[in-house]
Amino acid sequence: MTEKPVSRRNWIKYAGGAAVVVAAGAIGYAAYQSGQAPPPVTTTAAASTTAMTTGPPPQETLQDWLKRVSAPYKGTKLVMTSEATPPSRAISSITDQEFTPLTGISVSWELTPLEHVLEKVTMDAATCTGQYDLYYLDQAWVARFANDVIDMRDVWASKPDLTMPNYNIDDFIPPLMQHVGMYKGKLVGPPCDCPIMLTAYRNDIFTKQGLSFPANLDAYMETAKKLNNPPDMYGTTGQQKGGHYSLYCDFDSILCLYGHGGAQSTNLGGCALGDAESVAGLDYMTELKKYMPPGVTTWDWSGEAESVAAGTVAMYTSWEEFFPMYDTEKSVIKGLMNFSIPPPATKLRDPAQCGFGETPNICHQGASVYTVARCSKNQEAAHIFLQWATSSDIQTRGAILGGGASAVRVSTFTDPRATASPLCRHFPFTLDAIEHHMSTEPHNPSQPEVADLVSHEVANWYGGKYKTSEDALISMRDQIHKITGYVPPA
């Protein structure tokens, strides 16, 4: 399967005519899919949060505040570059329906695959032309672009009247703010999505075979082997396209590096690959690959999800944002998938032994932030929009309209509109994963190049370039040192 020009989150096309059930009734999911404007969702009490101590008086409504503070910027046209995620698509649609008519500020969303967003942000930040007013930054890029964006707290301090009522920044899930929103004391941007790796498995197959959920990684391997019966059924699947970031994500996960006590970095600033733990991890993933479909090395996260949706995969560990597609009306496995936190790691490396904020754990995350570009010519208007787009109500509606994808605020997980939606039934596991089991890859300014290198070299290992996994990992380590400029001590 060739890679499609869509992101890992663009599975919405599989939703068919499914409707997302919410407290106020059914949202037109099929209408949203076809490009029609989704109907408004009524704000509930659960979506309202505690007011901040600065800003307008609490009796001022959000609509009144938006009208008042945006008046000087009426007619402003903001440009935003973002990955084409389901929440971003949904919020873009809500922007056209509600934010622009209310404020007179229009927002042009350039929604593209993730790698194209990186290209645009890199060029805009380097040239400082102000082509973009707002960026979508993947967690892997936070260190690189931290100096190219505005800390929204600085705007609150200098212009408190531009503080949105009831924004409540403390509502963002704390580990997301710590590991993604913040970098070296700077608020790079509020989180806007957080796909995170969970395990999904076919309950009907497990029940028929008399199997329990794997208690550890050894049992996970044995279960995949036992259920592997190609071509009708494969024990598991993956996102292992050579040279694609998806392969790096599998490498940097519970099923490889982090599951066996490994890490990418050292607390001295070097690369840890090539040690016994990383060898054990790569050997495990290589063995597990035997029980995956043969096309696994040709597809990314979208192809991985499609292989599950086809009904030919018994169990896998990957992005939970795809899980709702298995419960749509047109799904051949509707209601058959169960979800869980992945099995525990054989051992986990202490983050104190790592560098650049790397935090090994069992649930790999791919969170992102929205942020205002430092070189934007419309920073105040962009700041108003940023708060609105990441507010509790808009984030909740974006997650629901996005098909149960990537919630980042605690209030979203408890909102009746989300708890009533069958496409959000994985949310309790998502929240548990973010709060207690979330890993974070190194926040190194060179991390995009490092991830690209690893994804190519793991593919080279699969292709026979190296005699042993240790050889492959040592080669990666040496090349990473060249990328980062690290000189090992003599």
N, C-alpha and C positions, 0 to 999 in steps of 0.2 A: 504494500500500500504506500503510495506516495504521500508526502506531507501536503496537507491542504493549506491554503493561505488564510488560516484562521488560528486563533489562539487556543490554548488548552481549555479555556473556559467556554469556547463557542460550541457547546453541544445543544444549544437551544433548538436547532433545527429538528432534533429528534422528538421534540415534545408533542408534535402533532396537534391534536385538538384538546389536549389536556387543559384542565382549569385548575388554578391554584385556589384552594378553598381558604378563605380568611373569615375573620369574625363578622365583617360587614357583608359577607356574601362572596360569590365567586368572581375572581378577577379574570378578565379576558386574556388568558395566557396565549391562546391561539391568535387573538387579535394583535397582541404585542409581537408575537413571532412574525406575523405578516407585515409588520411595520406600522400598523395602526396605533394610534395613541391609546395607552392603557387608561382605564377610568381611574379617577382619584380614589385613594384609600383614606378613610376617615381616621384622623389621629385619635388614639386611645389614651386613657389616663396612664397606662403603662409606658407609653412612649414619651411621656413628659418627665423631665428630670429636674433636679434641684438647680435653682438659678445661681449664676456666678455672683461674686461679691462686687464686681465692677460692671460698668455698662449702664444701660437704660433702666429706669424704674421698673419693678416687677409687674406693675399693672399694664404696661405697654405690651400689646400682643405682638407676636412674631410678624404678622402681616403689616401692622402699623410700623414696626421698626424697619422692616425691609423697605417700605415705601419712603420713610423719612430719610434713612441714611443713604439710600441709592439715588435720591433725587439729583444730586450733583453729577452723577455718572450716567444719567439717562442717555441712551444712544451709544454707550460704550460697547464695543465688540471685543469680547475675550476669545482667545484661541487656546485650546487645551489639547495636548497630545496624551493619549491613553491607550493601553491595551484594550482590545475589543472583548472585554469581559461581560458576562451577563449583567452584573450590577452596573457597570459603566454604561451599557446600552440602555438599561432601565432608567438610570438617573439622567442620562441625556434626554430621554423622552419626557421625563417629568420636568426637566429644565425648560423645554420648549412650551410645555403646557402651563406651567405655573410660575417659575422664577422670572422668565423674560416678560410675560404680560404684567407681572406685578411690579417689576423694577425698571423695565426698559433697557436692561443689560442683556445683550444676547451672548450666547456661548457657542462657539463652533468647536465641536468635538472631533478630533481626528483620531478615529478608532482603527488601530492596525495591529498586526501581530507584535508580540513582545519585542522581538529583535529589532523591528523597525522603530519602535518607540525609543530604544536605546540609541539608535543612530541619530534620531531627531534631537533628543535631549543633549547628546554629546556635541553635536554641531551648534546648537543654540547656545549652550553654556560656554563653548569655546569662543564663539564670535561675539556673544553678547549683543546680538542684533534686536533682541526683544520680539522675535517672531512668535514666541509662545509666552502666554501669561501664566499658565499652569502646567505642571508636569505630573505625570504618573510615574513614580519611582518604585521599581522592584526592590525588595529588601537587599538583594545582592549589590545594588548600586548606591545605597545610602551613603557609604563612606566616600565614594567618588564624588558625589554631587552635593555633599552637605554644605559646602561653601557657596553654592550657586543658587540657594533658595533662601526664603525669608522665614525666620522663626515667628510664628503667628503671635507668640507671647510678647514680642517686641512691639507689634502693632497694638495689642491690647493695652500695653503700658503707655505708649505714646499717644494713642487715640482711643481712649476707653469708650467713646461713644460708638465705635465700630465693633463693640463686643456684642455678639448675638445673645439675646436673653435665653436662659435655660440651655446654653450649649453644653455645659457639664462635661468637661474634658475627662473627668475622673470616671466617666461611664465607659470609656474604651477599656477593653480587657487589659489589665496591668502588664502581663508579659509582652503584649504587642507593643505597648508604649515603650517598655524598657528595651526591647530587642530590635524593634523596627522603627518606631516613631522617633526615638531619641538616638543621637550619636554624639558622644563626648560632651554631654550636657546641653546640646542644641536640639530643639524640637524641629526636626527636619520636616515633618508633616504628620497630620493625623492619619491613622490607618484607614484604608478604604476597602480592603478585602484581605482575606486570609485563607486561601486554599491550604489544606493541611492533610497529611497522609494518615488514613485510617485503613483498617482491613474490612473488606466486604467478602461475604461467602454465601454460597447457595445453600440455604437452610434445607431445601427439599433433598438435595444430594447428601448433605451431612446426615440428615435424619435417616434416609434410606440405607446409608452405609454404617449407621450406628456410630458416627464420629462426633467427638466433642471438639470445641474450638481449641486449636493448638495451645498448649500451656507454655511452650518455649520455642525457640528457633529450630531446635532439632525436630520437634514434633511438627512444626510448620513444614519443614522439608519433607518429612515422611508423609504428611498428609497430601502435599502436592504430588509426590511420587505415586501414592496409592490411587489418587483420583485421576491420574493422567491416562487417558485412553484416546489418543489421537486417531483420526481427525475429529471424532465426534465430541470429545471433551479433553480439555487441557487442564493440568493441575493448577496452573497459575498463568500470569501474563506479565508484561512489562512495557516500558516506554524507552526502548534502548536503541533508538536511531543514532548511528554514529555521527559525532560532530554536533549533536543537538543538546541543548541545555537539559532536556528531559533525561538523557542518559546520565548526566552529572547528578541529577536529583535522585535517581535510583542508586547511584554509587554512594552518595552522601546520605544514606538512609539506614533504617533499622535492618534492612535486608543485605547490607554490605558493611560499610565502614563503621557506622555508629553502633551497629548491633553486636560488634565483637570487640569493643573497647578501643576502637581507633578514633583518629581525628585527623583533620587536614593540617592543622597548625600546631606550633609549639609556643610556650610562653616566652621564648627567647626571640620570637619573630620568624622562625624558620618553618619549614614544611616537615610534617611528621610521617609522611607516606614512606613506605618501605620497611616499617617496623613489623613485628610479628602480628600485631592486632590488625593492621591494614591488610596484611597478606591473608589472614584468616577471613576477613570480610570479603575481599575480592574472590577468594576461592569459593566462599559460600554462594555469592551471587552467580558465579560461573556455573556451579553445580545446579542451582535453581533454574537457570536458563534452559536446562534440558527438558523441563516440564512446561515450557512456554510454546505458543504457536511459532512456526518457523518464520513468520513475517515480523517478529518482534524487533529485529534489528533494522527494520525499514520504517518504523512508525514512532511517532512521539506520543504525548499524552492523549491526543484525540484518537489515534489509532488504537491505543491501549483500551480506552473506554469503549470503542466500537467493538473490539474483540469480546468484551464482557457482554455488551448489549446483544450480541449475536447469539448468546446462550451457550457458548462453547468454552466457558471458563468457570472453574469451580470456586476459585478463591484468589484474591489478589490484594495487595497493599499499595494504595496510591491516593490520589487527590479525591477528597470527599465531595468536592463541588460537582463531580460528575454523577454522584450516586442518585440524585433525583431523576436522571434520565431513565433509570431502570424501573421507575414506578409510574411512568406515564401510560396513558391508555393504549398506546401503540406498542409498548414494550412487550417482547416475548417472554420476559422474566419478571413481569409486574408482580410485586409482592413476595418474590422468592428470595431476595437478598437480605441477609442480616448484616449488621454493622457492629464493629467493635474497635476498641483501642488495640493496636497490634500486640503480639506477644512480647514479653519483656526481653530486653537485651541480655546476651550472655554476660556482658559486663559493660559498664559505661565509663568513659574517661571523665575525670573531674575537670570541669571547665577551667579551674585554676591552672591546669597543666597546658591549656590551649592559649592561643593568642587572638587578638582582634575581635574579642567578644564571642568567639565560637563557643557554642553550647551543645555538646552532643546529647541527644535524647532519642526517644523512639518514634516521635512524630515529626517528620520533616515538614517545614512550612515554607510557603511561597508568598508571604504577605507583601503588601505594597502600601504606599501612601500617596495622597494627593498633596500638592504643595505649590506655593506661589514662586515663580521664577524671580531671581534677584534682578534680572535685566528686563523684567516686564515694565512696560510704560504705563500700565494700568493696575498698579499694585493694590490700591485701596479697593477698587471694584472687584479685583480678583480675590481679595481677602474676604469681602462680603460673600461672594459666591462660594468660596472654599468652606466657610462655616456652614452655610446652608446645605451644601452637598454632603457634608459629613455629619450633619445633625442627626439626632436619634431617629426622628420620624422618616427622614429621607433615606437614611441607611437601612432602616427596617423595610421600607417599601422597595428599595432597590434589591435587597436580598430576596424578598418574596417574589417580586416580579421577575427577578433573575432566576427563578426556579429553585429557590432554597440554596443559594450560593453565597458563601464567603461573608458571613456576618462578623462584625468586629466590635460591636458594642454589647455590653451585658444586657441592656434593655431590649435588644432585638431578640435574644434567646428566650426572654420571658414574656414578650409581647403576645397577646392573645391572637393576633393576626398570624404570627409565626407558629405558635403552638397548635393552631387549628389546621394548619396546612399539612397534608400528607406528604408533600414534597420536602418538608423540613424535618422528617422523623429522625434524621441523622444528627440534628442539632445538639442533643444532649451529649453525644460522643464528641462532637466538634468542640464544644465549650470545655469539656473535660480535657481534651487533647491540648488546647491552647493554654489552659490554666495550669496544667500539671505535667505535660509530657512533650512540650514543644522544643524542638531543636532549632538552632540558628547557625547557619554557615558563617565563616569568617567575614567580618566587616572590614575588608582590606580594600583600599582603592583599586587594587589590581584584580579584584575577585572576578569581574567579567571575563578577563583573559585567562585566569586560572581555570575557571569552570569550562571554558571552551577547550582549553588544552586537555583537561581530564576526559571530557567527552570524546575527543578524538583518540586519545591514547587507550582508553578502555576498549574502543572499537578496534584499535590496532592489536590489542591483546587477544580479543576474540578472533581476529583475522590471522593470528599466528606470527605476528612480528616478533614477539618475545618468547623465549624458551620457558620462563617461569613467571608467575604472577609477581614474585618479588622483583624480578628484572624490570617488569613493566612499571611497578610502583616506584622503584628507585629512579628510573628514567623520568617519571613524572616529577618526582621531588627535585631532581637536578634542574629540570626545565622551569619549574615553578620558582626556584631560587633566582634564575636568570630574569624571569619576569618581574619579580618583586625587588630584585637588587640585594637580596639577603646574601651575606657572605658567612658561611659556617665557620665557627671558631676552629683554629688550627689544632 
